[in-house]
Amino acid sequence: MTERTPLLHYRLSTSVNESELRSQAGRQAPVHNPGSQGRRAAQQKQQKKLSTFFGVVIPTLLSMFSVVVFLRIGLAVGQAGLYQAIAMYVVAYIIICMTVLSVCAISTNGALDAGGAYYMISRALGPEFGGSIGIMFFLANVCGSALMVLGLVEAILSTFGVPEAGNVATSHYQVLPSGYWWSLLYGTGIALLCLLVCLVGAHIYAKTTFLIFVIVIVVLITVFISFFAVHPQSITLPDLKPNATGPTTANFTGFKLETLLGNVWADYTVDYTTQTTMTFATVFAVMFNGCTGIMAGSNMSGDLKNPSYSIPRGTITAVIFTFIVYIMLSVLVACTCDRLLLQRDYSFLRDINVWHPFVLIGVYSSTLSAAMSNLIGASRVLYAMAKDDLFGKALWLAKKTSHSGNPWVSVLISWFLVQLVLFSGKLNTIASIVTIFFLLVYAAVDLACLALEWASAPNFRPTFRYFTWHTCILGIIGCAIMMFLINAIYASASIAFMLLLLLLIHYLSPTSSWGYISQALIFHQVRKYLLMLDVRKDHVKFWRPQILLMVSNPRSSVGLITFINDIKKSGLYVLGHVQLGDLNTLPSDPLQAQYESWLSLVDHLNIKAFVNLTLADSVRHGVQHLLFISGLGGMRPNTLVLGFYDDCLPKDKLIDPSMSSTQSTDPSGPSQEPEQPPLFHFVSLRGSSNRLDYGEFGDGKVLGPQEYVAIIADAMKMLKNVVLARYFNNFDRAQVLSPPSCAPGKRAVYVDVWPVNLLRPDSCSYVDTCSLFLLQLACILNMVRDWRKATLRLFLCVEEGRSVRGPEEKLSQLLKELRIKAQIHPVPWDQQVALHWQRQGNWGKKQLDATTEEKKLQPEEEEDEENEEDYVNSFPSNATRVSDDYLSAVNKLILDQARPQPAVRFLYLPRPPADTRRYTAYLRQLELLTQDLGPTLLIHGVTPVITTDL
């Protein structure tokens, strides 16, 4: 089983774990032991999971009701009026319903493990996003639990607490001492009660919340009955602040049309508890807190029998039930209570109840349930993050569970943090932050569902289909609006905190095997834009190099790989490799095992390249395969780069520098492999530094000179530009760009360009297609940020007796038109040309004297590769051959101009001869020409790449 089938892998691993448990139980209890059946039954009882009603419906209902249903209904109707209150509930539930639809879609798309919203987000958006949201969701649950504990303490003290100094007790039940430390003590006791319930396990929690649920439902029934059973009466209003004046009583009128009409429209006044003027936004923010809590059931995903079945049905049931209750209560309150009672007494439901303590019991019970729900939810999120190892060993203790699977260490850690939050006392500020954190989590769930939908991945096929990408976007927008409506500063700070966590996890956490939705989205977009990239609309103005670099031994080709990365100019860059073999004779594809190593090499070198491997019976056929099939649509290689065919010894450039040791470089003997382990391991990759040596061929290479030149000829037939790279085995980019001999800020880096065919001194045009292509690549290198300070030196070969000023001025004008900044250096080469004509005789010279002057430096495209080949073929077999003396002289000429030494040289690469029998001589000419020149590129261009048009 592989990581590419996570859903199947999860189910199989689950079944395996169950079978292991059964086998362990069998081993611990032998067949002949009469007590084995009892132990198995006890183990099965311990592993029993929760149903939809106990695991999802009840926690979600209690979390959404909380104290709002008993203490804030009057605020919404009294301040905003019935119409606006109903509109607020409709808008709020639309927002949360969009998130509920996303939760249902994700939860029904395969197996769901512990962690609830964190698990959904992390598996959909990746570990970075999931981890950052998970931390915020964990903190929100911790702070939410502390808020509910403190709210319960304040509710208890308001009824049973001793009044502050100067106030008179209104009831003989006010006996509990009050103050900061007393409040902390009461809160600690309540938190310990929640801890004990959560430590025992999810079943005790479910039974406790069911008992609380029954109490809350009974209280709600009494509230509804009270509207019909209680007679109209006058109710004493709570005392205002000292020296404040106003009415002291308000009326419960029963059902009256006059009362309803008085409560229909909005009447925003000063809130008597905070002394601030209420607005639509502030009332909406307070009321919206009662609509949160939809994730309480999802948090129990690891304790449910069937999360994919229970979460959507249970959550939707709870949302619909709470919406109906809120709307019915709003209508009944507007019909029976006058506006003054609603605005001045938020606890009026207690005063009009058939038995006043009922509402107090409902407030205490719902608050205690919310505190436990947040505590157990925080522990489950923490346990899920610990299992995923996103934070290394920091959370390794949180992985521990009891025999029944209860993460008791996570519960203890969550309780400890709740206790720390209790020390802060009043949490009015944190209350807003907690709500914003929850909203951020909801928005992230919507974003995860939206990403899965937009990615159009075949494996995203949830059984819950009542959602679209429109609902996801509406949910994200709604959550974002609510965040900034509650508090814009806290919302901005929360988003910044999330992004900071995202970056930290991205750089510090290990790579996960969950799959990244970003990859699916990128694939979707890339495919769409590749189809839009029409090769028929290509234009020379927008040409860029798209390079296929053939690499035999990546360990010794690091210098060339990094250098070619600099001249790709945001174009396609493909590392190609040919392995010899026949798939018919092999049990499996040998390239699959190497692909990961190649990708690791790309990451290690920090280059932007693709990898393309092929299996062929010969290197030539393999290169042809890659030239034919590499790329897609308009992104196909137009330039082939080969290492030079020479005898340079390979040097491993991927050895860990911290473990480096001396390596033999004696040319008389074979190179010694270093003893220390390399950074990367490549299977069956061997050979020299840059050249294509793939096995045995006489002198130790399966690729002979004849086949090597044939590869060059093949590429030109396929209209591919060709680049041969020599002496890049010791190329160190950092050292070249920062010469140790130069002081910082005074770098002297030169790039030498010889845009003339040095193998044909009888045709020295500087403006044919090949020369212009050579100039373009040099210019591209000079445009790279690290090479911008390099100086281009263009060498103009001239003969004595001919005007140097004219050609130099024309070349300067050409460079100006092409926007290429370079230094022009005229180089006399009469002695070298004389050596050539001594071998050729006067026949060819007389034929060319009349035409050379006219063609020289004229941008006529007639003198391109085809004319060059026709011209070569028109001579006798010995007419175009150059002597070794001439090549050595030209090589010395190039070396003499290296003052100072250039970082790299660009030379003109002529076409291979038409006669294949002369391939070996052609390769020897190139070898003599570039002998000891240092890093050199021999370049041949076949297509126009430069234009002077706008």
N, C-alpha and C positions, 0 to 999 in steps of 0.2 A: 504494500500500500504506500502511496506517495503522498506528498503534501499537495499535489494538484487536485486531489479529490477530498477536500476537507470535510464535506458533509457526510460522505460515505465513510470516511475514516473515523469520524466522530461516532457514528452509529456502530461501526464494527468494534471500535475500542470500548464503547459502552457495554456491548454484549460480551466482549472478552472480559472486562472487569467483573461483570456479573457472574460469568462462568468461573472466574478465578475465586470470587468470594464463595461460590457454592463448593468449589473444590477444596478451598481452605477449611470451610465448615466441615466438609466430609473428612478431611484429614484430622481435624481436631476432635471429631466425634466419630469413632469407628462404628462400623455397622452393628457390631455386637453390643455396643453400649446402649442401654435402654434410655439414657437421658439425651441422646443425640437429637431426637425429634423435637424435644422441648427447646434445645438450644437453637436449632434451625428456625423454629417458630419465633423465638425471641429476636433473632437476628433480622428476620423478615419484618418483624414489627418495628424494629429500630429504623429500618430503611424505608418505612412507609412514607409516601409523599402526600402533599396536600391536594385537595380537589379544587375545582374552579371557584366554588362558593367560599370556602374557607381561606383559600390562598390568594384570591384576587378580588372578589366582589367585596368582602367585608373590609380588608385593609384599605381599598380604594375609597369606599363609601365613608369610612371614618376619617380618612385623611382629608377628603374634600369637604366634609361637614365641619370638623374641628369645632371652634367656638363661634365661627361666623354665623352659623345657622341660628344660634341663640342670642348673640350679642350685637350683630351688625346688620340684621335685616332692617331694623328701625332707621339706622343711619342712611341706608340706600334709599328707602322710600321717603323718609322725612326730608332729606336734603334734595334729592334729584327728582322726586315725584314718581308716580307709578309708571308713567310712560317712559321716562328716561331710565328708570330702574330696570324695567323689562328690556329696554334696548341695550342696557349695559350687560345684562345677563346673556342676551342673545349674541352680542358681539364677543363676549368673553368665551362663551361656549363654542362659538364658531372657531375661535383661535385654538382652543384646546382640542376641539374635535379634529382639526386638521392634523394636529400632532398625534392624536389617538389613531387616526387612519394610518399614519406612517408607522406607528408602533405595531399595529396589527399586521401591516404588510411585511415588515421585517421579521416579526416573530413567527410568521407562518411560512417563511422561506427557508426551512431547514431546521436542524437541531439547535436548540437554544440552551446555553449553559448558565451557570450562576453569574450574577453581575447586572442583570437587567439592562438598563439604558447604556451602561458602560460597555457591556458585551456587544450590544447591537452596534454601537457607534464604532468601537475599536475594530470589529470584524468587517465593517463596511468602509470606513474611512481610513483605516490603518492605525498603527500603534501610537503615532504622534498625536493625532487628533483625539483618538480614544483615550489615551493616557491623560492628556490635559483636561478633557471633559470629565474623565473619571475622578480626578483629584478634586475638581470643583464640585462634582456631584457628591462626593464623599464629604467634603467640608460643608456643603449645603445641608446634608442630612444631619451631620453632627451639630451644627449651629441651630438647625430647625428643631432637633430634639431638645437642646438646651432652652430654646425659646419657649417651647411648649411646657417644659418643666417650670420655668419662671412664671409663665402665664398661669399655670395651675397654682403655684404658690401665691401669686397676687390675688387670684380668685378666692382662695381659701382665707387669706388674711383679710380680704375685704368683708367677709362674712363673720369669721370667727376671731380675727385679730384684735388685740387691744388697741384702741384709738391712740393717735399721736397726742402729745402734750397739748392741752388747750381744747381738745375735742371731747365731747361727752359720749359715753357708750349708749347706743340705741337699743342694745339687746343684751340679755344676760348670757348669751352664748359667746360673746366676745371675750375670750379668755386666753387666746394664744399670744405669747409675747411677740412683738414685731421689732424690726430693725435689720440692718445689713447682715449681721452674723446669724441672727435667727432665720432670716430668709434663706441664707446659704445652707443652714442646717436642714431646713425643710426640703429645699431643693435637692440636697445630697441624699436625703432619705428617699425621695421619689425616684431619683436616678438609680439608687440601689435596687429599688423594687423593679424598675424596668430591666436592670442588669440581670437580676435573678431570673426573670421570666425568659429573657433572651438566651441566657446561658443554658437553661434546661433544654431548649431546642425549639424548632419551628412549630412542633405540635402543641406544646404548652402555650406558645405565643398565639397560635390559631384559636385554641380554646379560650384563652383570656380575651382576645379581641372579639370572639363570638359572644361572650358574656357581656362585654361592653356594648357590642352592637345591639343586643337585645334591650339593654338598658336605654340606649339612645333612641331606638325605635319606639319603645314604650313612652318615653318622654315626648317624642314628636307627636305621638297619637294623643297624648294629653293636651299638648299645645293646640292641635287642631280642634279637639273637643271643646277646649276652653273658649274658643271664639264663639261657639254656639251656646255653651252652657252657662257661662258667666254673665251676670246681669250688668248693665251699664253702671259705672262707678267712677269716683274721683280718686286719682292716684297721686300721692305725694311725690314731688320731684326731688332728686338728689340736691344736696346743698351746693350752691355755687361758691366761688372763691370769696374770701372775706371782702366786705364792703361792696359786693355785687348785689344789684337789685333785679327783681324780676318775679314772675309768677312762681308760686310754690306748689301748685297743683295743676294737673291736666286730666283730661277725660278719656275714659274708654267708653265709647258711645254705643257699642254693638253695631249691627249692620244698619247703616243709614246712608241714603243717597247723598245727603249733604256732606257727610264725612268723606265719602268717596270723591266727590267733586272738589273738595278742599285739598285732597292729596294727589290729584292727577298731575298737576304741573309742578315744575321745579321751584324751589325756594331756598337757595343756598344762603346759609347764615354762618355764624361763628360756632365752631365745635366747642362744646362746653368742657370737654376733657383736655383739649390742647390749646384752646383760645386762638385758633387760627381759622381764617375764613375758608370755607370749603368751596371747591369748584368741581366741575364735571371730572376733571383729571384726577383730583385727589380722592373723590368718592369712588371712581372707577378703580383706582389703584388699591384702595382698601378692600373693595368688594372682590377684586380679582384674586386676592389671596385665598379666598374660599373656594376658588375654582381649581387651584393647583392641587397636587397630590395624586395626579393620574398615574404616576409611576410607582405608587406604593405596591400594586400588584405585580408589576414587572420586576421590581426588586427581589421578589420571592421566586424568580424563575428557576433557580437551582433547587428549590424545595417543592416544586410542582410535579404532579404526576405526568402531565403532558403540557408543557409550557406553550407550545404552538397552538394547542386547542384552547387552553384556559385563558391566556392573556387577552386575546381579542374579544372573546365573549364576556369575560368578567369585567374588563375595563369599560366596554360599551354599555353593559348593563348598569354599572355604577354611575356612569356619566348621565345616562338618560334618567335614572332615578333621582339623582341630586338636582338635575335641571327642573324636573317636575315639582320637586319639593320647594325649591327656591321660588319658582313662579307662583305656586299656590300660596305660599306664605306671604309673598309680596302683595298679592291681591287681597287676601284676608286682612292683612294689616292695614292696607289702604282703606278698606271698607269699614273698619271698626275702631280705629284709633285716630284721634285728632292730630294735627300737624305738630302742635306743641309737645305732646307726649312723645312723639317719634324723635323730635329734635333734642329733647332735654333729658330723656331717660332711655339709654340703650339696653337696659336690663328690664324693660317693661314686661317682657313675656313671663318673667317670674311673678310679677305683681298681678297679672290677670289670669294666672294658671289656677286650675281647680285646687291644686295643692302646691304651695309655693316652693317647697324643697325639691319638687320634681325637676325644675329647670336647673337648679344648682347641681343636682346629681348628673343631669345630662351634660352640663358644662365640664364638671370634673372628669366624667367618664370619657368624653370625646377628647379632652386635652391629654389625659393619660394615654389613651390609645394612640394619638398622634405622636406623642413622645416615644412610645415603644416602637411604632412603625418606622420613625426616622432612625432610631438607634439600630434596629435590626437591618434596615436598608443600608445604613452606612457600613455595618460590618460585612454585609454581602458584597458590596462594591469593593471594599478593601481586600477581602479574600480573593475576589476575581482578579484584581490588579496584582496581588502577590503571586497567584498561580501563573500569571503571564510573564513574570520576571521582567517587567518593564523597568524596574528600579534596582535590578541586581539583588544584592544581599540585604538591602535596606529593609525589605519587607519579608524576609525569609521566615520570621517567626509567625507572621500572619497566615502562613499556609497550614498551620497545624489545625487538625480537626479532632473531634471526639469519635468514639466508635460509631455513633449514629450519623456522622458526617457534619456535625455542627461546628463551624469555625469559631471555637471559643476564644482563641487568642485575638482574632479580629474583633470579637465582641468586647473583650477587655480593653483593647486599644481604643475602640470607638467610645466606650464609656469613660475612659480616662480623659479623652479630649473633651467630651461633654462636660465633665467635672471642671476642667480648666476654664471652659467658657462660662460656667456658672459663677466663677469668681468675679467676672466683669459686672455682675449685677444687672442693671438696666440694659436692655439690648434693642432699644428702638431703632438705633442706627443699623445694627446688624440684621434686623428684621428685613429691611429693604434690600440689603445685599443678598440675603438668603433667597428672597423671591427672585432677584435678578439672576442668581446662579441657577435656580430651577428653570427659569425661562431660557437661559442660555443652553441648558441641557436639552430642553424641548426643541429649540431651534436646531441644535446639532442633530437630533433624531430626524427632523424634517430634512435637513441637508443630506444625511446619510441615505434616506429613502430617495431623495431627488437624484443623488449621484448614481445610485443603483438603477433607477429608471432611465436616466439619460444615457448611461453606459450601454444600455441594450444588451447586457450580458445574457446569453442563453440560460444560464443557471439561476437567474433571478426570475422566478416564476412562483410568487407567493400564492397560496390558496385563497387568501383574502384579496379580492380584486376591486374593492370599492374605493379606489384611490387613483389619482393621476398626478402628473408632475405639477399640475395647476394647484392641487390641494397642498402639495409640499411647499410651493412658493408662497402660497397664502399663509401657511403656518409659520414660515420663516419671517415673513414681513410682519405678521401679527405679533410674534414674540419680540421682534426687534422694536416695534413701536411701543409695546408695553414696557420693555426694559427702560427705554428713554423717558417714557411717561412717568414711571415711578421715580426715577432719579437719573438724570442724564450723566452726572459726574460718576456715580457708582457704576452705571452701565458701561461707560467708556473705560473705567479702571478695570472692570471685570473682563472686558474683551482684551485689554492689554495684558492682563495677568494670564489669560488663556493662551495668547500668542507666545508669551514668554515661556510658559510651560511647554508649549508645542515645540519651540526651538530647542529647549534643554533636552527633551525626550528624543528629539530627532538626532542630536549629536551624541547623546550619552547612552541611549538604550540599544540593546542588540537588535539585529535584523530579525523580523518575525517571519513566520511562514503562513500568515493568515491570508495573504493576497492584498494587493493595494488597489483601491478603486481608482486611484489616479492613473494607473496603468490602463485600465479599461476605458477611462474617459479619453486619455491621450490616443489610444488606438482608434477609438471612434472618430475623433477629430482628424487624426492624421490620414485615415482612410478617405475621409470626405475631401480633404484638401489635395490629396494625391490624385484623386479623380479629376479635380479641377485644374491640376497642373498639366497643361496641354503642350506637348513637345512641338506641335505645329506653330506655336506662338513664340518659340524661342527667338531671341534677337541678340546680336553680338554685343549690344550695349550692356546687357545684363548677364553676360557670360561669367561664369566662375568655375574654377577647377573642381572637378569631381573625381577623386583619386582612388584608384585601386592599388594598394601597395602589397606586393607579393613578399611574404616573409617565410623563410625556411626555418630559421632558428630564432625565435623571439627573444631568447635569453641574451643573445649577442647582437641584437638589432635594435636595442633601445635608443641609441643615438639617432638612427635614421627614422625610427617611428616618431620620435618627438619632433624632429626637424620637419618632416612632412606635415605634421599637424599644424605647423606655423604657416604653410603656404596653401592650405586648403581654402582660406578666405570664406568661412562659413558655408563651404560646399560639402558635398558628400565625401566621406572618408571611410574607406573599407580596408580592413586588414585581411588579406587573402592568404590561404595556405592550402597546399596540395599534398595529400598523403597518397603514396602509391599503394595500390592494392586492387583486388577484385572482390566486389561484394558477394559474388556467387560462391567464392571459396571461404568466406568469413562467416562465423556464427551470428554476428551482429555488427552494427555500424560502429566502427572504432572511433569515429569523430565525436560521438555524443559524450564520451568520457573526457574529451579535451576541451569542450566548449566552455565549461565553467572556468577553467584555468585561463583561457583567452579573455574572458570577460573580466576576470580578476586582474589580469595584466592591464587592460584598458583603464580600470578604476585606479590601479596603483600609479600608472603614469599620468593620470588626470588628463587624458586626451578625449576628444569627442569623435569616436570612431565606432563603426560597426565591425563585426567579425563574420567572415564567410569562409567556411571550410568545405573542401570537396575531396572526393575519393576518385582517383583516375589511374589508368594503366601507365600513363606517362605524365611528366610535368607539363609538357606542351599541351596535351589534351586537357589537363586540369586547368591551366591558365585560360584556354579557350572557353571552357565551361564557365569559369568565373566572369570572363568578359561578356559572355552571352547572357548570363542569368542574374548577375549582381544588380541590385537596385530594383526600383519599381517605377513604372510610368515615366515621368519626366526627371526622376532622380536616378540616373544611371552613370556609371563611371565614364568619363571622357578622356582620362589620362591614366596610363599604366606606368607604375614605378617599379623598377627592378633593381636589386642589388647587382653590383658589377661582378663579372665572372673573373675572379682572380684567386690567388692562393694565400690571402691574408688569414692568419690564425684567428680562431674565434676567441672572444673574451666574454666571460659571463658578467653581465652588467646588473644582474638581479640578486647578487649576493648581499646579505645583510651587512652593511658597513661596520656595525658594532662587533661583528664576528669575523671580520676579514682576516685573511692570512695570505702569505706569499704564494703566488701562483707562477708557475714556470712559463716563461714566454720565449724560451730558446727556440729559434726557428729551425734548428737542426733536429729537434726531437718533437714528439707529440706534446700537445698542451696537456698539463696536468689539471685534473678536475679538483676543485677546492674541496677540502674536507668538511667545512662548515655547511649547514643546511641552507639551501637557497630560499628566497622569499616566495617563489612559485615553483611548482613542479609541472613540467610538460612531458607527456608520455611520447616517446619515440620521436622527439624533435632533436635533430643533430645537424652539424655542419659548420660552415664558416660564418663570418661576421654578418655579411649582407647577401652573399651570393645565394643562388638557388641550388643548393647541393642536397639532394634528397636520398642519397644511398650510394651504391657502389657502381662505378663506371671506370674501369681501367685504373686510373690514378686515385680512386676512392670516391668518385662522384657518379651518380646515376645520370646526371644531366651533363651531357657533353657540350663542347663549344658549338657544334653544328646545331643542336636542338635549341641552345640558348639564343643564337642569332635568329633561328626560325621563329621563336616566340616574338622577337622584336618585329620581324617581318609580318607575322600574323596580326599583331596589334595595329600596324599601319594599314594593312589591308582592310581592317575593320574600322578604319578612320578614327583610331584612338591615338592621342598624343602619347609619346613615349619618353620616359626619363630614366636614365641609368645613373645610379648613385654609387660613387666609389669613395673609399677611405672614410666612411662614416662609422667604422667599428670603434674608433676612439673618440667620436664626437661627443662632447659634453656641453650641452646648451648653456648651462649656468656659467661654466668657465669661459666659454667663448664670448658671451655677452658681458662678462665682467673680468677682463684680463687682469691677472695679478700684478702685471707690470705697470698698470695705469692707476693713477690716483682716483678715488671716488669722484664722480662728476666729470671726469676727463677721459671717458671711454673713447678708444680709437678702434672702431669696428668697421671693416670694409667688406664689401661684396663686389667681387670682380666679375664683369660680364664681357665675354668674347663672342659677339654676335655674328661671326663670320665662319664659314665652313673651312676649317683649317686643313681638312683633307683634300680640298680643292682650291689651291691658291689661284687657279686660272678663272675662278668665278667667285669674286669676293663681294657679293651684294649684301647690303646691310638691311634691306627693307623687304625681303621675301617673307612669306608666312611663318617660316620656322624662326627667323631672326626676331620677328615681332612677338612671337609666342614666348621666346626666351626672355625678351625685355619685359613682357607682361608678368611672368613669374617672378622675376627679380623685383619688379615694382610691388607686387603683392607681398613679398617677403618684407620689403621696406615699410609697408603699411601696418604690419603687425606691431602692437604696442611696444614689445620688448626689442624690436628691430628698428624702431623709428630713428634712432640716433645713428644707425649704421649709414655709411656713405657708399653710394653706388659709384663704381668706377667702370666706365665704358671704354674699352680699348679699340682704337681704330687702326687697323693694319694698313700701312701706306708704303709705296715704293718711291725711291729717290728719282728725281727727274719729273715727277708728277706733282701737281699742285696739291698741297696739304690743306691749304686754307679753304678751298672750295668744298671738298668733302666734309671737312669739319663744320663749316657753317651750315651746310645742308643737314647734317646729322643733328646739330644743335637746334635747328628749326623744327626738325621732326620730333625731337624730344619735347620741345616746347608745345607743339600741337598735341602731343600725347599726354601732356601734363606729368611727365616723368622728370624728376630732378636727379641729375647724375653729372659726374665729372667726366669729361672726354679727354682721353690720353692717346695722342697719335703714337703709333709704334712702328718704326721702320723695320721691314723684314726682307730687305733685298737679299741678304745672304741666304736666308732660308728658301726663298723663292728660287734663287740660283741653283741651290742643291736639287730642287725639284726638277728644273728644266734640264739640268745636266743629265738626269736619268731619262727624261721624256724626249729629249732632243728638241729640235726647232720646229718639227711638224705641227704639233699642237699649238705652239706659241704663235706661229704665223696665222693659224686659223682664228685665233682669238683676239689678236691685237686690234682688229678693226671693230670688234663688238664689245670688248670689256669696258672701255671708257664710257660707252653710251649706256650700258646697263647699270653701271656702278652707281649706287645711291639713288636709283629711280624707283618709286613705289609702284612697279608694274607687277601685278600678280601673275603675269604669264610665266615668270621665272620662279615657279614653285616646284613642288616635289615631282610632278609629272614631267615637266620640262627637264628637270635635273636628271631624271631616270632616262629619258629619251636621249639626252646629251651624252650620258655615260655610255649607253648602249651603242651610240654611233661611232665610238672610238674602237680601235683595235684593243685586244685584251690587255696589252701592256701600256696603253695610252694613259690610263687613269690611275695606274698603280703608283703609290708614293713610296719612296725608299725609306729604309730605317734611319738613314742619316738625316733625311729631311724631317722625319717625325721627332727624332732626338733633338734636332736643332730647334724645332718649334716648341718642344717641351721645355728646353732650356730658355727660350725666349719668354715663355709664360712665367717661368720661375724667376727670371731676372726682373720682371715687372712687379714682383711681390715685395714692394718696399712701402709700407710695412706689410706683413703677412696678412692676407685676407682671411675672413672667417669661413668663406665658402666661395667657390668659383662656379660660374654658369658657362658652359661651353656648348657649341653647336654640335648636334649629333646628326651626321648624314644618314641617308637611307642605306640599308644593307644592299649589297650588289644583287643584280637580278640572277646571276649565276650562283646557284647554291654551293657549288664547289669552292667558291671563294669566301664562304662564311668564316672559316677559320682565320684566313688572312685579314679579313675585315676586323675581326675581334682583336687580333694582334695589333693592328694599327691603332685601335682605340686604347689598348693597353699601353703602347709606347707613348701615345700622345698625352696620357694622363698620369704617367709615371711620377710618383712622389709629389703630386700636386696638393696633397691634403684633401679635405672634403670637397668633392667636385660633383656637379650634376651635368651629365650630357643630355641635352634636351632636343627633341624633335617635335615640332608642332605641325599638325596636318589641317587644322581649321583656323579661319580668321578669328581673332579674339580681341582685336583693338579697333576702335573707331574714334574719329575726331568729331563726330556729330554730337549734338546736344542730346 
